Amino acid sequence: MDGLATASRYVRTFEFSSAGEAGAAVDEAPLVLRALVPEVLNRSYGLYTWPCAPVLAQYVFHERRRFAGAHVLELGAGTALPSIVAAKLGARVTVTDCAAAPQLLANCRRALELNAVRATVLGLSWGLVSPELLQLPPLQFILGSDVFYDEPLFEEVLRSVAFLLETSPHAEFVFSYQERSSERCLEPLLVKWRMQARQVPLAEFGADGPAVAGSDLPGNHSIQLYVVTLKQ
Ligand SMILES: C[S@@+](CC[C@H](N)C(=O)[O-])C[C@H]1O[C@@H](n2cnc3c(N)ncnc32)[C@H](O)[C@@H]1O
């Protein structure tokens, strides 16, 4: 047995729809995208979907014209919902999570298979560089859903982002953040790493309610979304 076999597995479904988007033609059928996410209960943080994930995935869906054909890398992907949505929209995706957690990477591969999409799955531990990272193509987007959850790791996440932005200086790092304490602040670290952040109001991309993509995971959590770029 692989250990996971004894844990409780299930598949969560998310549904993204263009219905009701500003500028949508009334006589056109809405675009609907379904993403299936295999989860394992009572296991590590990365084996179930966090409230930030549907919010970031909804941003990707809303920005689908920019994501189609783009090179995208997701950090700390866990169950990889934003990556699945990006891949379904035609992005070329690299899904990453902690290199020391092969069961997470196996779950990402299973998620991609379930959704019949192709993507590269890589171990990427924040703050560390591996030979595979050096071979990545230039990226347009770096994604992170709830990767700033443990304050001592904040700078390690940004160290990885800074490394990726060195070879892709025009890439955008888009992350969704769950506010767990008002005392936490990323600003000094962003300044240290020569980055700037712009908050995108959730209403701009249809993620301002307690339910997003048919899921009530976001609920009443305080979730924010930011786009980070290098300071020129
Ligand atoms: C709170 S979970 C979020 C998972 C997923 N992005 C989501 O929103 O559903 C944090 C994720 O970061 C990953 N992680 C934690 N420490 C890491 C590290 N040092 N390097 C890379 N990934 C890490 C965990 O394995 C987990 O998948």
The ligand as an ORCA input file, in Angstrom:
! r2SCAN-3c Opt
* xyz 0 1
  C      -1.809     26.117      2.202
  S      -1.282     24.934      1.032
  C      -1.955     25.597     -0.489
  C      -2.098     24.534     -1.527
  C      -2.769     24.978     -2.826
  N      -1.980     25.972     -3.513
  C      -4.177     25.496     -2.569
  O      -4.371     26.719     -2.485
  O      -5.091     24.666     -2.456
  C       0.465     25.321      0.843
  C       1.188     24.541     -0.234
  O       2.555     24.931     -0.222
  C       3.379     23.787     -0.313
  N       4.648     24.059      0.371
  C       4.862     24.228      1.699
  N       6.148     24.450      1.962
  C       6.800     24.422      0.763
  C       8.153     24.601      0.369
  N       9.112     24.839      1.266
  N       8.462     24.519     -0.933
  C       7.487     24.290     -1.867
  N       6.172     24.114     -1.554
  C       5.831     24.175     -0.263
  C       2.580     22.709      0.402
  O       3.006     21.412      0.014
  C       1.164     23.032     -0.045
  O       0.858     22.417     -1.261
*
